[in-house]
Amino acid sequence: MQKIKIFIIALLVAVVSFVFMLTAVPIYHRIYPFSRFTINYSIMLNGENVECSEQYYYFEEDEKTVLDNDKGKFKIKGGDYGIYNFGLVADNEEMYNKTNDEYFMGADDLDFKFVFFNTNSWHIADIDVDIQIKETDGEWYAICYVEYTYPHIDETGKRVTESTEEKIKLDNLKETEIHFEI
């Protein structure tokens, strides 16, 4: 009788451990109480840092929320399935002062807008954005490199990281909203 009790307790512990191993990570990601998206960013103009005058985000068709966070990094709650938009606004006056190029004089600030499709409500993503504004042969370009990391684990046991890069010619600074899809 004693051996049966020990066997039942051991079996119960094994079953509970097995169920916990299968459900711990999905439950953790679903009830995660912290910010789900962390965005680290830098905007460089010919190798010099440009301050971001505004960071913002909005979900689907919600109102834009302007953020007051640390320079170079901000976090948003997230947690819903759908399209998140976040933006970084580069001050055109600062770019004119750094380049003395009339191209930037009197133009509007550059609004770099990123569209991020959150495919699962439990995703926790780290997004790194590097924007390089450079002059090439008298033309100005914005080269944007975005790297994002999801909580998925690949076959090697590491978190899945993907990246995208896009080069956009800044040919009309009156149309200052520049879209990137992640």
N, C-alpha and C positions, 0 to 999 in steps of 0.2 A: 504494500500500500504506500509506503514511504517513497519507493522508487517511482511509482506512478505520479505522485504529487510533484516530485522533482522534475520528471519528464514533462508534465503539463506546464509547469512554471517556465521551464527552459523553452518549450515550444511557444508559449505565449510571449516571452521576451523576444524570441527570434521573429515571430510574426509582427509584433509591434515595431521592432527595429527595421524590418524590411519595409513596412508601410511608411514609416518615418523617412527612410532613405528615398523612397519614391516620391513623396509629397513635400518634403521640407523646402526644397528650392522653389517649386512653383507657388507654394503658399507664401513664402518669404517675399517673392516678387509681387504677388497680388496685394499684400497688405503693407508693402514698403511705405513707411511714414515720411520719408525725406524727399528731397527734390529728385525727380526722375531724370532730368536732363541737365547736364553740366556742360556749358559752352565756354571753352577757352579760346581767346581770339587775339590776333595782332593785325594791325594795319600798318604797312610800311610804304613809304614813298621814297624811291631811290635809296633804299637802305636806312632811312630815318623813320623813327616811330611817329605815327600820327595818332593823336588822341581821338578816341571815339566820343563824339559829343552826345550820343544817345544810343541806348540799347533798348530794344522793345521786343515783345512777342504777342501773338494772339493765336487762339485755337479756332479753327474753322472760320466762322463769320463773327466771332466775338469781337468786342472792342479791343483796340490796341492798349496794351499795358506797358507803360514806360517804366524801365527798371532803374533803380538807384543802387547799384552794386559796385563791388570792387572793380577797378580798371583791369581789363584783360581777362575777366572771368565773370560769368553770371550763371545762376541756376534758376530753373523753373520747375514747378510742381509736376506738370504733365499728368500722366495716368489715364488718359482716355485714348481710345482708338480713333485715329483720324489724322487730319493735316494740321501741323503746327507750323507757324510762320514766325521767324525771328529775324531781327534786323540790327545792323550796325550802321551808324551814320557817321561819316567822316567829314570833318569841318573843312569846307572849301577854302575859307580864309587862311587857315593854318597851312593848307597845301600851297596856296599862292605865296605866303610868306616864306616857305621853305624852298620854293622853286623860282620865284619871281617870273614865272611864266604867265603871260597874259591869258593863256588858255583857261586858267582857274579864276581870273579876276571877274568878279560880279556873277559868277555861276552859283547855282544852288549847291547845298551840301550833297555829297554822294551817299545814297541810301542803298546799302548792300542788303538785299532781302533774301533769306534762305527759306526754302520750303522743305519741310521734313515730314514724311509720311510715317506715322507711328503705326506699325502693323499689328501690334498687340498692346493691350492696355497695361500689361505688366512690365513692359520694357524699361530698362534703366540704361540710358545711353550717355556716353561721354563723347562730346563733339569738339574737335579742334579745328579752328578756322584760321588760316593764314592768308591774308590778302596783301599782295605785292602790287603797288601802282608804279609802273615804270614807263619811261619814255624810250621809244625805239624809232629811229629814223624820223623824228619830228612828230610822231604819233604817240598818244598816251593809251596805255593798256592797263587793265586790272586783271591780274592773274590770281585766281582764288583756288587754294588747295584746302580741301576739307577731308578730315579723317574722322571716322566715327566708329565707336566700339560698342557692341551690344553685349548683353549678359550671356549670350549663347556660348557654349563651349564646343570647340571643334574636336576632331578626332585625336589631336595631339594634347588636348587638355587645356588649351589656351582660349581666352575670350576672342570672339570673332571681331576682326577689325577690317573695315573696308575704307576705300578712299576714292575721291573724285577730284578732278582738276579741270578748270575752265578758264579760258583766256577771252576777255571781252574788250573790244576797242571802245574807248571813251570818246566817241565821235560827236556827241551832242550832250553837253552838260546841262541842258535845260530838261532833258529826260534823265533824271538822276536815279531812278529806281532800277537797280540791277538785280535780276532774279537768278538764283542758283537753286537747282533741285538736288536734294540729297537722296 
